[in-house]
Amino acid sequence: MKNWKYILLSVILFPLVGMVSSCSEDTTEEDEFGNWEQKNEAVITEWAKNTSYQKILTYTKDATAQGLTNSDYIYVEVLEEGEGTESPLYTDTCRVAYRGHYIPTTSYPEGLVFDQTYTQKDFSWDRAYTADGQSWVDGFSTALQHMHIGDRWRVRIPYTLGYGASSYNSIPGYTNLVFEIALYDFWHPGEKRQPMKSRVIDIE
C-alpha cells in the first residue's frame, strides 16, 4: 500500500519538476537579454570613448548636421590593410566575406553569431566563402565606402545604423551589430565579375 503512495506522489511531482526546469531556462534567457536596450546604449557610449577605434560618420548624415550623436557613427578596428586605393560607391556591388554577432553576453562572451559567410574560427582569405551584394544595413554600407580591396575590418555598428528598435527576423530590437568584414572586390553598375570558385570551410 505504501508503494502506491510513492507512485502517486511521483505522478504529482514529476510535472512540477519540468515546470521548475522550464522556468529556470526562461529566467536565464531573460537575464541574457534583459534590459537589452540599456545594455546596447551603454556599449555605444563605451565605443565612443575608445580612442583606439576609428570613428566614421554614417554616409546618411552630413558632418555639418546639427545634433549628431554617438549613434551616428560606426567604430572601426583595422585588422588587415589591403593594397587597393579606391573605395566602393553606394551603388557598387561588393564581394565580401563577413561574420556578424551581437555584443557580448554571459553565455556568449564574444557575442552571439547571427550571420556569417565562413565558419572556421580564424579568418582565411583563401578559405572563406563570399557574398556579392548592394543591399546592406547603413553601418555596413558606411564601412564599405571607406574600405579598399584587401582590407579586413572589425566594424561596430549602433543599432540605429543596423536594424533599429524593432526586431528583425531573430534579431531583437536595439541590437548593436559587430561585423568582421573582408573586402575582396567591388564593381560599378553594368560591370560584371566571374563567380568565385567554391571554397572549403573548416568547421571547428
Phi, psi and chi 1 to 4 in degrees:
 res  aa     phi    psi   chi1   chi2   chi3   chi4
   1 MET       -  -38.0 -163.0   67.9  178.8      -
   2 LYS   -61.3  -38.3  -68.4 -178.7  179.5  178.7
   3 ASN   -59.1  -38.3  -70.2  -20.8      -      -
   4 TRP   -63.9  -35.5  -79.2  106.7      -      -
   5 LYS   -64.5  -42.1  -68.9 -179.7  179.3  178.4
   6 TYR   -64.5  -41.2  -70.8  132.7      -      -
   7 ILE   -63.9  -44.8  -67.2  171.3      -      -
   8 LEU   -61.8  -41.3 -178.9   60.7      -      -
   9 LEU   -64.0  -38.7 -174.4   61.5      -      -
  10 SER   -64.6  -41.9  -61.8      -      -      -
  11 VAL   -61.9  -36.2  170.1      -      -      -
  12 ILE   -74.6  -42.2  -66.5  170.9      -      -
  13 LEU   -81.5  -28.2  -68.2 -180.0      -      -
  14 PHE   -57.2  -47.1 -176.0   75.7      -      -
  15 PRO   -62.1  -32.7  -22.3   34.4      -      -
  16 LEU   -65.1  -35.7  -64.4  178.0      -      -
  17 VAL   -61.1  -43.8  172.3      -      -      -
  18 GLY   -62.5  -38.3      -      -      -      -
  19 MET   -65.3  -41.8  -70.7  172.8   63.6      -
  20 VAL   -63.0  -43.2  170.9      -      -      -
  21 SER   -61.9  -44.2  175.0      -      -      -
  22 SER   -63.2  -42.9  176.2      -      -      -
  23 CYS   -62.6  -38.0  -71.1      -      -      -
  24 SER   -63.5  -42.2  175.6      -      -      -
  25 GLU   -65.3  -40.9  -69.8  176.4    1.3      -
  26 ASP   -63.2  -40.8  -69.1  -16.4      -      -
  27 THR   -63.1  -41.2  -59.0      -      -      -
  28 THR   -62.3  -43.2  -58.6      -      -      -
  29 GLU   -62.9  -40.4 -174.6   71.2   16.5      -
  30 GLU   -65.2  -41.2  -72.2  175.6    5.0      -
  31 ASP   -64.9  -36.9  -68.6  -17.2      -      -
  32 GLU   -62.0  -44.4 -169.9   81.5   16.9      -
  33 PHE  -119.2   19.0  -62.2  101.2      -      -
  34 GLY   -69.1  149.7      -      -      -      -
  35 ASN    50.4   40.9  -60.3  -43.7      -      -
  36 TRP   -61.8  -40.9 -166.1 -125.5      -      -
  37 GLU   -62.9  -47.4  178.7 -178.2   -3.6      -
  38 GLN   -62.7  -40.1  -67.5   85.4  -13.9      -
  39 LYS   -62.9  -43.1  -71.4  176.7 -178.3  176.5
  40 ASN   -71.0  -35.9  -79.5  -87.7      -      -
  41 GLU   -62.3  -42.7  -70.5  -78.1    4.8      -
  42 ALA   -63.7  -37.3      -      -      -      -
  43 VAL   -66.3  -38.6  165.9      -      -      -
  44 ILE   -60.1  -40.9  -64.6  170.7      -      -
  45 THR   -61.9  -41.0  -58.9      -      -      -
  46 GLU   -64.0  -43.2  -68.1  175.3    8.8      -
  47 TRP   -59.1  -44.8  -69.6  -13.2      -      -
  48 ALA   -63.9  -28.1      -      -      -      -
  49 LYS   -83.4  -16.5  -69.4  179.5  179.0  177.6
  50 ASN   -79.4  106.6 -166.8  -37.1      -      -
  51 THR   -74.0   -8.5   56.3      -      -      -
  52 SER   -82.7  -11.6   67.8      -      -      -
  53 TYR   -89.8  141.9  -63.8  157.9      -      -
  54 GLN   -80.2  129.2 -177.5 -179.3  -11.0      -
  55 LYS  -104.1  120.6 -175.1  176.6  175.5 -179.9
  56 ILE  -125.1  126.6  -58.7  176.1      -      -
  57 LEU   -70.5  139.2 -179.2   66.3      -      -
  58 THR   -57.0  144.7  172.4      -      -      -
  59 TYR   -67.0  -13.4   76.4   94.8      -      -
  60 THR   -84.6   -4.1   62.1      -      -      -
  61 LYS  -124.0  152.6  -64.3  -76.1 -177.4   73.3
  62 ASP   -96.0  141.1 -171.0  -76.9      -      -
  63 ALA   -61.8  -22.1      -      -      -      -
  64 THR   -90.7    0.2   60.9      -      -      -
  65 ALA   -65.0  147.1      -      -      -      -
  66 GLN   -82.1  148.6  -62.1  -64.8  -44.5      -
  67 GLY    76.1   24.3      -      -      -      -
  68 LEU   -66.2  142.5  -67.1  174.8      -      -
  69 THR  -124.6  175.7   69.1      -      -      -
  70 ASN   -59.5  -25.4  -67.3  -27.2      -      -
  71 SER   -78.8   -3.8  -64.6      -      -      -
  72 ASP   -91.9    5.4  -67.7  -44.0      -      -
  73 TYR  -124.5  153.6  -63.1   84.0      -      -
  74 ILE  -103.5  159.0   60.2  171.5      -      -
  75 TYR  -125.3  116.3  -59.5   87.6      -      -
  76 VAL  -112.7  138.6  172.3      -      -      -
  77 GLU  -119.6  118.9 -177.1 -179.1   -5.4      -
  78 VAL   -82.1  119.4  176.9      -      -      -
  79 LEU   -94.6  -37.6  -55.5  176.5      -      -
  80 GLU  -146.7  143.7  -68.3 -176.1   59.2      -
  81 GLU  -107.8  130.4  -69.1 -172.4   13.4      -
  82 GLY   -86.1 -174.6      -      -      -      -
  83 GLU  -108.2    2.5  -62.0  179.9   -6.4      -
  84 GLY   -70.2  158.2      -      -      -      -
  85 THR  -118.7  -14.8   58.0      -      -      -
  86 GLU  -107.1  154.0  -63.2 -177.2    6.4      -
  87 SER  -117.1  152.2  -63.3      -      -      -
  88 PRO   -65.1  151.9  -17.7   29.8      -      -
  89 LEU   -92.6  166.0  -58.6  174.1      -      -
  90 TYR   -58.9  -32.3  176.6   74.7      -      -
  91 THR   -86.3   -4.2   53.2      -      -      -
  92 ASP   -78.7  156.7  -70.9  -17.2      -      -
  93 THR   -94.2  133.0  -60.4      -      -      -
  94 CYS  -114.8  141.4  -64.2      -      -      -
  95 ARG  -106.7  116.1  176.9  167.1  -70.6  164.9
  96 VAL  -135.4  159.6  -62.9      -      -      -
  97 ALA  -116.0  142.7      -      -      -      -
  98 TYR  -154.7  160.4   62.5   83.0      -      -
  99 ARG  -138.8  128.0  173.0 -179.8  -73.3  149.1
 100 GLY  -117.6  138.8      -      -      -      -
 101 HIS  -146.1  170.9   52.3   88.7      -      -
 102 TYR   -82.2 -179.2  -59.6  170.8      -      -
 103 ILE   -70.3  158.8   61.7  172.6      -      -
 104 PRO   -60.9  144.2  -24.5   35.4      -      -
 105 THR  -132.7  178.4   60.7      -      -      -
 106 THR   -58.7  -48.3  -56.9      -      -      -
 107 SER   -81.2  -19.3  -60.0      -      -      -
 108 TYR  -128.2   80.1  -55.1   96.0      -      -
 109 PRO   -61.4  -21.5   17.9  -29.4      -      -
 110 GLU  -102.8    3.3  -65.5 -175.9    2.0      -
 111 GLY    94.4  138.0      -      -      -      -
 112 LEU   -66.7  124.5  174.4   66.3      -      -
 113 VAL   -76.1  127.4  174.1      -      -      -
 114 PHE  -114.5  -14.8   66.9   90.0      -      -
 115 ASP  -162.3  144.6 -166.5   11.2      -      -
 116 GLN  -165.4  153.4   59.1 -171.3   -9.0      -
 117 THR  -104.8   -3.2   62.5      -      -      -
 118 TYR  -145.5  151.9   61.7   94.4      -      -
 119 THR  -120.4   -7.6   55.2      -      -      -
 120 GLN   -66.7  148.3   67.0  -95.7   30.2      -
 121 LYS   -61.1  -48.9 -178.5  177.9  179.5 -178.6
 122 ASP  -100.2  130.6  -63.3  -40.3      -      -
 123 PHE   -65.0  142.2  175.2   79.8      -      -
 124 SER  -138.3  126.2  167.3      -      -      -
 125 TRP   -58.7  -34.4  -72.3   93.3      -      -
 126 ASP   -83.9  -18.7  -66.5  -29.7      -      -
 127 ARG  -115.7   -5.8  -61.3  179.7   71.1   80.1
 128 ALA   -85.5  137.1      -      -      -      -
 129 TYR   -68.7  158.9  -82.8  116.6      -      -
 130 THR  -126.3  166.9   59.0      -      -      -
 131 ALA  -132.9  141.1      -      -      -      -
 132 ASP  -104.3  136.1  -64.7  -10.9      -      -
 133 GLY  -174.2  168.0      -      -      -      -
 134 GLN  -120.1  -27.8  -75.4 -179.5  -54.6      -
 135 SER   -94.1  107.1  179.9      -      -      -
 136 TRP  -134.0  163.3  -42.5   96.9      -      -
 137 VAL   -65.2  160.1  -64.4      -      -      -
 138 ASP   -56.0  -41.9  -72.2  -10.6      -      -
 139 GLY   -65.3  -38.3      -      -      -      -
 140 PHE   -66.5  -45.8 -160.2  107.2      -      -
 141 SER   -62.8  -38.5  -68.1      -      -      -
 142 THR   -60.2  -45.0  -62.9      -      -      -
 143 ALA   -61.0  -48.2      -      -      -      -
 144 LEU   -58.9  -35.4  -71.8  174.4      -      -
 145 GLN   -74.0   -1.9  -69.4  173.2   64.0      -
 146 HIS  -118.5   -1.9  -72.1   80.8      -      -
 147 MET   -92.7  160.3  -63.8  178.4   72.6      -
 148 HIS  -119.1  158.9  -54.3  119.1      -      -
 149 ILE   -58.3  130.6  -67.5  174.4      -      -
 150 GLY    97.3   -8.5      -      -      -      -
 151 ASP   -76.4  144.3  -78.1   -9.2      -      -
 152 ARG  -133.4  119.8 -177.4  167.2   65.1   92.7
 153 TRP  -122.7  152.5  -71.3    4.0      -      -
 154 ARG  -102.6  118.6 -178.2  170.2  -68.6  115.4
 155 VAL  -115.6  122.7 -178.3      -      -      -
 156 ARG  -101.2  121.6  -65.4  164.6  173.2   84.2
 157 ILE  -119.1  116.8  -58.4  173.7      -      -
 158 PRO   -59.4  150.0  -24.5   35.2      -      -
 159 TYR   -58.4  -27.5   66.6   85.2      -      -
 160 THR   -66.6  -22.5   52.6      -      -      -
 161 LEU  -103.3    8.3  -57.6 -180.0      -      -
 162 GLY  -111.9 -114.3      -      -      -      -
 163 TYR  -102.1    5.9  -65.9  107.7      -      -
 164 GLY    78.2 -158.5      -      -      -      -
 165 ALA   -85.3   -9.1      -      -      -      -
 166 SER  -102.1  151.2  -59.3      -      -      -
 167 SER   -66.4  146.1  -62.5      -      -      -
 168 TYR  -132.8  113.2  177.5   81.6      -      -
 169 ASN    53.3 -119.3  -68.3  -23.5      -      -
 170 SER   -93.9    0.6   62.1      -      -      -
 171 ILE   -87.5  120.8  -58.3  172.9      -      -
 172 PRO   -66.3  154.3  -15.1   28.2      -      -
 173 GLY   -60.0  154.4      -      -      -      -
 174 TYR    68.3   23.8  -57.7  103.2      -      -
 175 THR   -91.2  115.3  -61.4      -      -      -
 176 ASN   -67.6  147.5  -63.6  -29.1      -      -
 177 LEU  -115.3  138.6  -51.0  175.8      -      -
 178 VAL  -122.3  116.7 -179.2      -      -      -
 179 PHE  -115.7  140.3  -83.2   98.2      -      -
 180 GLU  -100.2  120.4 -176.4  174.2  -39.0      -
 181 ILE  -123.3  129.9  -54.5  171.9      -      -
 182 ALA  -118.4  123.9      -      -      -      -
 183 LEU   -95.8  114.4  179.4   58.7      -      -
 184 TYR   -89.0  -41.5  -79.0   73.4      -      -
 185 ASP  -167.0  163.0 -164.6    6.9      -      -
 186 PHE  -154.1  157.2   66.0   90.5      -      -
 187 TRP  -150.9  156.0   53.4   95.9      -      -
 188 HIS   -82.2  161.0  -54.3  -50.8      -      -
 189 PRO   -54.8  135.3  -27.2   35.8      -      -
 190 GLY    94.6  -22.1      -      -      -      -
 191 GLU   -84.7  159.5  -64.0 -179.2  -19.9      -
 192 LYS  -132.5  158.0  -65.0 -174.9 -179.8  -63.5
 193 ARG  -132.8  148.8  -69.2  -69.3 -169.6  -83.4
 194 GLN   -71.1  142.2  -68.7  -64.4  -37.1      -
 195 PRO   -59.0  144.0  -20.3   31.7      -      -
 196 MET   -76.1  150.1  -63.6 -167.6   76.2      -
 197 LYS   -65.7  152.3  -66.0  179.4  179.6  179.0
 198 SER   -63.4  144.7  -62.6      -      -      -
 199 ARG  -117.6  153.4  -68.3 -174.7  168.7   87.7
 200 VAL   -85.9  137.2  176.9      -      -      -
 201 ILE  -111.6  129.3  -69.1 -176.5      -      -
 202 ASP   -87.8  123.5  -64.3  -32.9      -      -
 203 ILE  -101.0  121.2  -60.0  177.1      -      -
 204 GLU  -115.0      -  -61.8 -179.5   -1.4      -
